[in-house]
């Protein structure tokens, strides 16, 4: 145990953010560099080393949280890094982007603020990179087997790294011009600077993983031919079909999916554009959708100099405290103020868009909405609450409905789908096509980064066993496992 009295003597303290006025001038991460190290050892000492650590259940990766908390408390950063990497290929990604269901399941959180598990995690991995503890781990021998991984998001990268280290020759195919999937072109720089992706890719290259960009399986290469070329295939193409809003005026100029808008801001930071083709500068911006992607649009619009930013959510405003119907250790629905929300903009709950209004040139100018409420378990409009608000740029951030089927990948492989439209798989993550496996959102549906990495690791075990007859790789979750909710 780290500090037997730590949870009694030390209060919760989180990473400090830079002043809003400063961070709106750039795209750097919002946190003060180096602010965690002076406090993180004491924060790790708040861990109670529970006899039954429910944080393990909250995290689908099964992270060894009490162990690396103990090492962080003792400032044994090398040992902490080893324990961290034992279950997670990319802790610098989850430490920045995961909503930390482990903290919701923290036993201390029953009657006190939970341990800052996420902050401890990112401190350990950042220290490990600084000290050179993160090194390539090439396999001792090659198996002679080849694997293609379709998609380079967290699930694809995790599967590829596991299979490469198991001795297989792995090639990752990505349809975008750079590796990373939504990590690259969906997450703004102010949430995660892309240096963290780049150095992981270099590590993977040094281990032997090959990367093929600007190749879309189904369009550029026939999926059936790809299957013949490799001994196994892992589909980790994500759930990239955005949920649309079919209301009158949807065809007006200036209305875009979030994943049409956000990647362009990333491309500016990569040096591809001087200014993004779609920008919020000087415009009244409406973000439809109250989740993390919506918050990313809010932060991006504020940095681009929007005249105003309004985020709309059809559901009621969540409460500040854990609801009685969502007891510990479940992941509760709480009112969350992200760094993007701190930077400006209005949040409007319990409203639904009825239609858009444009000018004579076909450009959106106003969004018409109405307040809604739940009655007998159904959403109903409240008469007399209709109004319109200025809208010169609208981003739709309402989630995703499934994997892309227009590029031919599903049809060319001959893949079966489940009742939700995801690619069906068995207990080993195998599809109905021999040697073809699926990991991440393409099989699970829209989910969290921590689930994607866990799926990539688990699917790698299934592939390894298919190729060699047995496997020593870990499989932290089953395809049917779900988050701990009520």
C-alpha positions in Angstrom: 0.0 0.0 0.0 1.3 3.4 -0.9 0.4 5.7 2.0 -1.8 4.0 4.7 -3.3 7.4 5.7 -3.1 9.1 2.3 -6.8 9.0 1.6 -7.4 10.6 5.0 -4.7 13.3 4.9 -4.5 14.3 1.3 -7.3 15.9 -0.7 -7.9 15.4 -4.4 -5.9 17.8 -6.6 -6.0 17.7 -10.4 -3.9 19.0 -13.2 -3.8 22.8 -13.6 -5.0 24.3 -16.8 -3.5 27.4 -18.5 -5.5 30.6 -18.4 -8.4 30.7 -20.9 -7.1 33.9 -22.6 -3.7 32.3 -23.2 -4.8 28.9 -24.5 -7.4 30.4 -26.9 -4.4 31.9 -28.8 -2.9 28.6 -29.6 -3.7 24.9 -30.1 -1.4 23.4 -27.5 -2.7 21.2 -24.8 -4.7 23.1 -22.2 -2.8 21.8 -19.1 0.2 23.6 -17.6 3.3 21.6 -18.6 4.9 19.9 -15.7 2.2 20.9 -13.2 1.4 17.3 -12.2 4.8 16.0 -11.1 5.1 18.1 -7.9 1.7 16.8 -6.7 1.2 13.4 -8.3 3.1 11.2 -5.8 0.9 12.4 -3.0 -2.2 12.0 -5.2 -1.1 8.4 -6.0 -0.8 7.9 -2.2 -4.5 8.4 -1.8 -5.0 4.9 -3.3 -6.3 2.6 -0.6 -5.0 -0.6 -2.3 -8.4 -2.2 -1.8 -8.8 -5.9 -1.2 -11.2 -5.9 -4.2 -10.1 -2.9 -6.4 -13.3 -2.0 -8.3 -11.2 0.3 -10.5 -10.2 -2.9 -12.3 -13.8 -3.5 -13.1 -14.4 0.0 -14.2 -11.5 -0.2 -16.7 -12.0 -2.7 -19.6 -8.2 -3.0 -19.9 -8.0 -4.3 -16.3 -5.3 -1.8 -15.5 -3.2 -2.7 -12.5 -4.0 0.6 -10.9 -3.1 0.0 -7.2 0.2 -1.4 -8.3 1.3 1.6 -10.4 -0.2 4.0 -7.9 2.2 2.5 -5.3 5.2 2.8 -7.6 4.2 6.4 -8.5 3.9 7.3 -4.8 7.4 5.9 -4.2 8.6 7.7 -7.4 9.8 4.4 -8.9 8.8 5.6 -12.4 10.4 2.7 -14.3 8.5 0.1 -12.3 5.3 2.2 -12.6 5.7 2.4 -16.4 6.2 -1.4 -16.6 3.0 -2.1 -14.7 1.2 0.5 -16.8 2.3 -1.0 -20.1 1.4 -4.5 -18.9 -2.2 -3.9 -19.7 -2.3 -0.8 -21.9 -0.3 -0.2 -25.2 -1.0 3.5 -25.3 -1.5 5.0 -21.8 -0.6 8.5 -23.1 -3.8 8.3 -25.2 -6.1 7.1 -22.5 -4.5 9.4 -19.9 -5.5 12.3 -22.0 -8.8 11.2 -23.7 -10.5 8.6 -21.6 -13.4 9.8 -19.4 -12.0 7.6 -16.6 -14.7 5.0 -15.7 -12.0 3.7 -13.3 -12.4 6.8 -11.2 -16.2 6.3 -11.1 -15.5 2.8 -9.7 -12.9 3.9 -7.2 -13.8 2.6 -3.7 -12.6 5.9 -2.2 -15.3 7.5 -4.4 -18.1 6.1 -2.3 -17.8 8.9 0.2 -14.8 11.1 -1.0 -13.5 12.4 -4.2 -11.9 9.5 -6.1 -8.2 9.0 -6.7 -7.0 11.0 -9.7 -6.2 7.8 -11.6 -6.1 9.4 -15.0 -3.7 12.1 -13.9 -1.4 9.5 -12.3 -1.5 7.4 -15.5 -0.5 10.3 -17.8 2.2 11.4 -15.4 3.8 7.9 -15.4 3.8 7.6 -19.2 5.1 11.2 -19.8 7.9 10.5 -17.3 8.7 7.2 -19.1 9.1 9.0 -22.4 11.3 11.7 -20.9 13.6 9.1 -19.2 13.8 6.8 -22.2 11.9 3.9 -20.5 9.7 3.5 -23.6 11.7 1.4 -26.0 10.8 -0.7 -29.1 10.1 -4.4 -28.3 10.7 -6.3 -31.5 10.0 -10.0 -31.5 12.8 -12.5 -30.9 11.8 -14.5 -33.9 9.3 -14.2 -36.8 6.4 -16.7 -37.2 6.4 -16.4 -41.0 2.7 -15.4 -40.8 1.3 -12.2 -42.2 -1.6 -10.0 -41.0 -3.3 -7.0 -42.5 -5.0 -4.5 -40.1 -7.6 -2.2 -41.6 -7.7 1.0 -39.7 -5.2 2.8 -37.6 -7.2 4.1 -34.7 -6.6 2.8 -31.2 -8.1 -0.6 -31.8 -6.1 -1.2 -35.0 -2.9 0.1 -33.5 -3.3 -2.0 -30.4 -4.0 -5.2 -32.4 -1.0 -4.4 -34.7 1.4 -3.9 -31.9 0.4 -7.0 -30.1 0.6 -9.2 -33.2 3.9 -7.7 -34.3 5.4 -8.4 -30.9 4.1 -12.0 -31.2 6.3 -12.4 -34.2 3.9 -11.9 -37.1 4.5 -9.6 -40.0 1.8 -6.9 -39.8 0.8 -4.2 -42.2 -1.7 -1.4 -41.2 -3.8 0.1 -43.9 -5.2 3.6 -43.4 -7.4 5.5 -45.9 -6.3 8.9 -44.6 -3.0 10.5 -45.4 -1.6 10.0 -41.9 -1.8 7.2 -39.3 -4.0 7.6 -36.2 -7.7 7.4 -37.3 -9.9 9.6 -35.1 -6.9 10.2 -32.8 -5.3 12.0 -35.7 -8.3 13.7 -37.4 -11.0 13.7 -34.8 -9.3 14.8 -31.6 -8.2 18.5 -31.5 -4.6 19.4 -30.7 -5.7 21.1 -27.5 -6.9 17.7 -26.1 -3.9 15.7 -27.4 -0.9 17.0 -29.3 -0.1 14.7 -32.2 3.5 14.2 -31.0 2.1 11.5 -28.8 0.8 9.6 -31.8 4.0 10.2 -33.8 6.4 8.7 -31.3 4.2 5.6 -30.8 4.2 5.1 -34.6 8.0 5.3 -34.6 8.2 2.8 -31.8 5.9 0.4 -33.8 8.0 0.9 -37.0 11.1 0.0 -35.0 9.3 -3.1 -33.8 8.5 -4.1 -37.4 5.0 -2.9 -38.1 4.4 -1.6 -41.6 2.1 1.3 -42.4 0.3 1.9 -45.6 -1.6 5.3 -45.9 -4.0 6.6 -48.4 -5.3 3.1 -49.2 -9.0 2.4 -48.6 -9.8 -1.3 -48.6 -12.9 -1.8 -50.7 -12.1 1.0 -53.0 -8.4 1.0 -53.7 -7.9 -2.7 -53.0 -10.6 -5.3 -53.3 -11.2 -6.8 -49.8 -11.4 -10.4 -51.1 -8.0 -10.0 -52.8 -6.5 -8.6 -49.6 -7.7 -11.7 -47.7 -5.8 -13.9 -50.2 -2.7 -11.9 -49.8 -2.5 -12.2 -46.0 -2.8 -15.1 -43.6 -5.3 -13.1 -41.4 -7.0 -9.8 -41.5 -8.2 -7.6 -38.6 -10.9 -5.0 -39.4 -10.6 -2.0 -37.1 -12.3 0.5 -39.4 -14.3 2.2 -36.7 -17.9 3.3 -36.7 -17.5 6.3 -39.0 -21.0 6.9 -40.4 -22.2 10.1 -38.7 -25.8 10.3 -37.5 -27.7 12.8 -39.6 -30.4 15.3 -38.8 -33.1 14.9 -41.5 -35.1 18.1 -41.0 -36.1 20.8 -43.6 -33.1 23.0 -44.6 -30.5 20.3 -43.9 -29.2 20.8 -47.5 -28.2 24.4 -46.8 -24.6 25.5 -47.1 -22.8 25.7 -43.7 -24.2 22.6 -42.1 -21.6 19.9 -41.7 -20.9 16.7 -39.8 -18.5 17.2 -36.9 -16.1 14.8 -38.7 -16.2 17.1 -41.8 -15.3 20.1 -39.6 -12.8 18.9 -37.0 -10.3 17.2 -39.3 -9.7 20.4 -41.2 -8.5 22.1 -38.1 -6.1 19.2 -37.5 -4.8 19.6 -41.0 -4.0 23.2 -40.4 -1.8 22.2 -37.5 -0.2 19.5 -39.7 0.7 22.3 -42.2 -1.6 21.2 -44.9 -3.6 24.4 -44.9 -2.9 28.0 -43.9 -6.6 28.4 -43.0 -9.3 25.6 -42.8 -11.7 25.4 -45.7 -14.5 25.3 -43.1 -14.0 27.9 -40.4 -16.0 29.4 -37.5 -14.2 32.8 -37.8 -16.7 35.6 -37.3 -19.7 33.3 -37.4 -22.5 32.3 -35.1 -21.9 28.7 -34.5 -24.4 26.0 -33.4 -23.1 22.6 -32.2 -25.9 20.0 -32.2 -25.0 17.3 -29.7 -23.9 17.5 -26.1 -21.1 14.9 -25.9 -17.4 15.0 -26.2 -17.3 15.5 -29.9 -19.6 18.4 -29.5 -17.3 19.9 -26.9 -14.4 19.4 -29.4 -16.4 21.5 -31.9 -17.0 24.2 -29.2 -13.2 24.4 -28.4 -12.3 24.5 -32.1 -14.8 27.2 -32.9 -13.7 29.4 -30.0 -10.0 29.1 -31.2 -11.1 30.1 -34.8 -12.7 33.3 -33.5 -16.4 32.5 -33.6 -18.8 35.4 -33.0 -20.8 33.1 -30.7 -21.0 29.4 -29.9 -24.1 27.6 -28.8 -24.3 23.8 -28.0 -27.7 22.1 -28.1 -28.6 18.9 -26.4 -32.0 17.1 -26.7 -31.7 15.5 -23.3 -32.2 17.3 -19.9 -29.2 18.8 -18.1 -27.6 16.1 -15.9 -27.2 16.7 -12.2 -24.0 17.7 -10.4 -24.1 14.7 -8.1 -24.3 11.0 -8.7 -28.0 10.1 -9.2 -29.6 7.7 -6.7 -30.5 5.4 -9.6 -26.8 5.2 -10.8 -25.1 3.9 -7.7 -21.3 3.3 -7.2 -19.5 1.7 -9.0 -21.5 2.4 -12.2 -20.5 5.1 -14.6 -22.9 8.0 -13.7 -24.3 10.6 -16.0 -23.1 13.9 -14.5 -23.0 17.5 -15.6 -19.5 17.9 -17.0 -17.6 21.1 -17.7 -14.8 20.4 -20.1 -11.9 22.7 -20.8 -13.7 23.7 -24.0 -16.8 24.8 -22.1 -14.6 26.9 -19.8 -13.5 28.9 -22.8 -16.9 30.3 -23.7 -20.2 29.5 -25.3 -23.8 28.7 -24.2 -25.2 25.2 -23.5 -28.9 24.7 -24.0 -30.6 21.5 -22.9 -34.0 19.9 -23.6 -34.3 21.3 -27.1 -34.9 19.8 -30.5 -34.2 21.3 -34.0 -37.3 21.6 -36.1 -35.7 23.2 -39.3 -33.0 25.4 -40.7 -33.6 28.8 -42.5 -31.3 30.1 -45.2 -30.7 33.2 -47.3 -31.3 33.7 -51.0 -27.9 32.2 -51.8 -28.6 28.9 -50.0 -26.5 29.6 -46.9 -27.8 28.7 -43.4 -28.7 31.8 -41.3 -31.0 30.5 -38.6 -31.8 27.4 -36.6 -35.4 26.9 -35.4 -35.8 24.9 -32.2 -38.4 23.9 -29.7 -38.2 22.8 -26.1 -38.9 19.2 -25.4 -39.8 17.1 -22.3 -40.3 13.5 -21.4 -43.9 12.3 -21.0 -44.7 8.7 -20.4 -41.1 7.8 -21.4 -41.3 9.7 -24.7 -40.0 13.0 -25.8 -42.7 15.5 -26.7 -42.5 19.1 -27.9 -43.7 21.9 -25.5 -46.2 24.1 -27.4 -45.4 27.8 -27.5 -41.6 27.3 -27.0 -40.5 27.6 -30.6 -37.8 30.1 -31.4 -34.9 30.7 -33.8 -31.3 31.5 -33.2 -28.6 32.8 -35.5 -26.6 30.0 -37.2 -24.0 30.6 -39.9 -22.1 27.4 -39.2 -23.8 24.3 -37.8 -21.9 21.1 -36.8 -23.7 17.8 -36.2 -22.1 16.0 -33.4 -24.8 13.4 -32.6 -22.7 10.3 -32.6 -22.2 7.5 -35.2 -24.4 4.8 -36.5 -22.0 2.1 -37.7 -19.1 1.2 -39.9 -18.8 2.5 -43.5 -20.6 0.1 -45.9 -20.4 2.3 -49.0 -16.8 1.6 -49.7 -17.5 -2.1 -50.4 -15.4 -3.6 -47.6 -18.4 -5.4 -45.9 -19.8 -6.7 -49.2 -16.5 -7.7 -50.7 -15.5 -9.7 -47.7 -19.1 -11.1 -47.4 -19.4 -10.2 -43.8 -22.4 -10.8 -41.6 -23.8 -8.0 -39.5 -25.5 -8.1 -36.2 -28.9 -6.6 -35.3 -27.4 -3.2 -34.7 -25.6 -3.1 -38.0 -22.2 -3.8 -36.6 -19.9 -6.5 -38.0 -20.8 -9.7 -36.2 -18.1 -11.7 -34.5 -17.7 -14.8 -32.2 -16.1 -15.1 -28.8 -12.6 -14.9 -30.5 -13.5 -11.8 -32.4 -13.7 -13.9 -35.6 -16.2 -12.9 -38.3 -18.1 -15.4 -40.5 -15.3 -15.3 -43.0 -12.3 -17.5 -42.1 -9.2 -15.7 -41.0 -11.0 -12.3 -40.8 -11.4 -10.7 -37.4 -13.0 -7.4 -36.2 -12.0 -5.1 -33.3 -13.2 -1.8 -32.0 -16.2 0.3 -33.0 -16.7 -1.6 -36.2 -17.8 -4.6 -34.1 -18.9 -3.0 -30.9 -20.5 0.2 -32.1 -19.5 3.7 -31.0 -17.6 3.4 -27.7 -14.6 4.8 -25.7 -10.9 4.7 -26.5 -10.2 2.4 -23.6 -12.7 -0.1 -25.0 -11.1 0.2 -28.4 -7.6 -0.6 -27.1 -9.0 -3.5 -25.0 -10.7 -4.9 -28.1 -7.6 -4.6 -30.2 -5.6 -6.5 -27.6 -8.3 -9.2 -27.3 -8.7 -9.6 -31.1 -4.9 -10.0 -31.4 -5.1 -13.0 -29.1 -7.8 -14.6 -31.3 -5.7 -14.0 -34.5 -2.6 -15.3 -32.8 -4.3 -18.5 -31.8 -5.8 -18.9 -35.3 -2.3 -18.5 -36.9 -0.3 -20.6 -34.4 -2.8 -22.9 -32.6 -2.1 -21.2 -29.2 -1.5 -17.8 -27.8 0.1 -16.2 -24.8 -1.3 -12.8 -25.6 -3.8 -11.3 -23.1 -7.5 -10.9 -23.9 -8.9 -8.4 -21.3 -12.5 -8.4 -22.6 -15.0 -10.6 -24.5 -16.9 -9.1 -27.4 -20.1 -9.2 -25.4 -18.7 -7.3 -22.4 -20.3 -3.9 -21.7 -19.6 -1.0 -19.4 -20.8 -1.2 -15.9 -24.1 0.7 -16.0 -27.7 0.4 -14.8 
